[in-house]
């Protein structure tokens, strides 16, 4: 590792130190449990949707894409995090750290795009039900899945490239985080990081800002249509199909914005609070989403009951 004027030139390794060393072992236990439950829940969701032909509809196929994204997102974070907490393996290659950062941001932005697709699906199903089957075809859903993934991957790449090409000198190699987060890496640099900050904000507001605006507009239009339905039963049925989506939407964006703004503007908040919030932001949605949809969606709930009932019978 070459040092120049007190700075480190292009370090090959970074060290992830999230703090709370005295209780890291115990923190790892609930995180590991959350990861196992998330893997099991989302995998079960994928198996049920794949095996049940009646669930091969846009709403459930979007849910399957969301589950696959959650498995990928939690898997690219948790193993390394548990390696730090339990086995004291904080070192990570610089390029591997950048790759993890890019994967995390890609999967987060993909999740946001899928939530937008699910909101638009509910909008068409409730506001224009006669055209829903012709608009939301399997072909369109495939195009949306590919599109939101490419959008996330391509728009996230400039942040990685700017770090790799612009930032050569670093004040330290210690990242005060349990995973490789964009701003946590950028703040290590001993050079001007304004361009990197602007790029990060641009990507966040371009993707998440765009999605949240159209999701909000979709649900406003949905609520107007639902409340104008003449029959109470019809209103309750229509509203019930949106409850799970609204819960997932609020859970993802509220946690995301709280973590985002406390990381950038919460200067008086202890660092370990930032880190715990960031970890929960990555772990809670994959944990809760299968539970929310399993409880609120009758078709999935019935299929899960059938699976476990058949096991008990055998």
N, C-alpha and C positions, 0 to 999 in steps of 0.2 A: 504494500500500500504506500503510494508516493505522496509525501506531504510537501506543500509549498506555501510559505508565508502563513503557517498555522492552519491552512485548509488542506483537505484531503482531495487529491486529484483522481477522479473516476474510480471510486472504490469498487472492488469486485464483490464485496459482501456488505450486507446491511444486517443490523441486529434489531429484532423486534422485542421491545421491552414495554409491556403494557402497564407496569406498576402493580401494586398490591401483591408483592412477592410472597408475603407471609400467608396469604389465603388463596394463592393461585390454584393449589391442588383442589381445594373445596369449591372454588368457582367453576373448575372444569367439570365437576360432577353434574350439576344441572345443565350445563351447556351440552355435555355428551348425551344426557337424557333427552334434551330437546332435539338434538340431531337425529338420534335413533327413532324417536316418535315421528319426526318430520319425514325421514326416509321411509318408514313403514307406512305412514298415512298416505303420502303422495304415491308411493309404489302401488299400494292397494287401490287407490283411485284410478291409476293408469290401467291396472289389470281389469278392474270392473268395467271401465268405459270401453276397453278393447274387446272384452268378451261378450258384452251385452249389446246386441244389435240395436235395441230400442234407444240406446244412449248415443248412437252415431248421429247426433244432431249438432248444429253449430255451437250451442251453448255448452254442451258437454265436451266437445272436441276442443273448444277454447280452454275449458277447465283442465283437460289433459295436457295441453301445451303449457299452461301455467304450472301444473304439477311437475312436468319435466324440467322447466326452468328453475323451480325451487330446489329440486334434487341437485341440479348442476351448481346452483349458487351456493347452497350450504356445503356441498362437497369440496368446492374450491377454497373454502375458508376454514371449516372446522378441523380437518386433520392437522393442519399446521398449527392452529390455535391450541389444540390439545397437546401437540408436541411441545409447545412452549410451557403450558401449564403443568403438565405431568412429567415430562422427560427432560426439561431444561435444554431445549434445542431451539434457541432464539435466532440463530444465524440463517440467512437466506441469501442466495446469489442475487446480485443487483438486477440482472435481466429477468430472473425468475420472479422477483418482486414486482417488476413492471408488468410482467405477463399476468400475474395474479390480479394486480390493480385493474388491468384492461378487462380481464374476465369478469370481475365483480361488477364493474360499471356496465359492461355489455349485458350481463344477465339482469341487472337492475332495470336498465332501460328497456330491455325486451319485456320484462314483467309489466312495466308501465304501458307499453304498446299493446300487450295482450288484454290488460284491463280496459283500455280504450276500445278494443275490438269487442269485448264482452258488453260494454255499455252501449255501443252502436247496435249490437245484436238485439239487446233488450229494447232499444228505441224502436227498431223496425218491427219487432215482434208485437209490441204494444200499440204503437202509433200507426202502423201500416201492416196489420197482420196478414192481409190477403196476398201481399207481395213478398212476405218474409221468405218463403221457400224458394222463390225465384231469385231473390237478391242474395241471400246468404247461402250460397251453394258450397259444396266441399272444395271446388276449385278456388273460389274466392277466399275461403278460409286458409287454404294452403298458401295462396299469394300473400295474404295478410301475415301469416306466420313467417314466411321468408322475408317479407318486406320489413317487419319490425326488428327482426334479427339483424339484417344487413344494415338498417338504419342505426341500430345501437352499436354494432361493431365498427362501422365506418366513421361515425361521429365521435366515438370514443378513442379512435386511433390517434388523432392529432395531439391529445394530452400526453400519450405515451411517447410519441415522436419528439415533442418539444422537450420533455425531460431528458430523453436520450441524446438529443442533438445540441440543446442549448446549455444544459446544466452540467458543467465539468468539475467545478470545485464545490466541495461540501464542508460545512462547519463540523459536522459529526456524522457518524454512520449509524447512530442509535435512533431508531424510529419508535416514538412513544405511542405504540399502537400494537394491537394483537394481530393485525393483518395489514397488507399494503394498501393504504388509502391515498388518494391523489394528493390532497393538501398536506398530509403528514409527511410525504416524501418531498414535496416541493419546498416545504419550510426548512428542510435540512440544508438547502443550497446557500452558498456564500455569494451568490450573484443576484442580479435583478430578476425577480420572479413575477413581475407584473403581467407579462404576457401569458405566463402559465396560469395565473389566477383568472385572467380574463377569459382564457380558453375554457377553463373548468366551469366558470359561471355561464358562458355562452352555451356549452353543451348541456348543462343542467337545465337551463331555462328553455332552450330550443326543444329538447325532448320532453322533459317533465312538465314544463310550462304549457307547451302545446297540448299535451295529453290531458292535463288536468282541466284546461279550459273546455275542451270538447266533451270530456266526461261529465263535467258539471252542467254544460248546456244540454246534453242528452238527458240527464236525469231531471232537469227542470222541465223539459218538454214531456218526459214520461209522467211526472207528477201532475202536470196540467191535464194530460189526457186521462189519467187514472181518476182524478177527482171529478172529471166531467162525465164519467160513466154513470148511467142512471141507476143501476142496481148495486146495492151494497156488497152482495156476494161477489159480483164481477170485480168491484174495486179491490176487495180483499185478496182475491185470487191473483189479480194482476200485480198488486203491490207485493204479495208474498214471493213472486218469482224474482223480485229485485232485491229482497232483503239481504240475501247472502252476498250479492255483488256490492251492495252499499257498505256492508260490514268490511269486506275485503278492501274496497277502495279507501275507506276512512283509515283502516289499520295501516295500509301501505303508505299513504301520503302523509298522514299526521306524524307517524314515526319518522318518516323520511325528512320532512321539513324541520321537525324539532331537532333531529340529529344534525342536519345541514346547517341550520342557523346557530345552534349552540357551538358547533365546531368552529365557525367563522367569526362569530360576534360575542360568544359567551366567555369573555376574557376572565371573568371572576369565578367561573365554575371550575372546580378541581378537575385536573386532566383525567383522573380515573372515571369521573362521571361521563365525560365525553366518550371515553373508550367503551364503557358499559352500554351507553345509549347506542353507539355505532354497532356493537355486537348484537344487541337486541333487535335493531333495525334489520339486520341480516337474518336473524334466527326466528323471530316471532312470526312473520308472515308464512314461511314454510311450515311452521308448527301448527298455526291456527287455521290456515285455509282449508285443509282436508276436514278438520273438525267442523268448521262453519258450514261447509257445503254438505258434509255428511248429516248434520243435524237439520239443516233447513231445506234440503232437496229430497223429496219423498222417494224418487226413483233410485237415487244412490243409497239412501237409508234402507230401503227395502232390499236392495241387492246385497248390501253389507250384512244385513240380518240373515239373508238366505245363505250367504257364504259361511257364516259362523254357525248357523243352525245346522247346516248339512254336516259340518265338522263334528258338532256335538252328537248328532244322530249316529254318525259312523263310529 
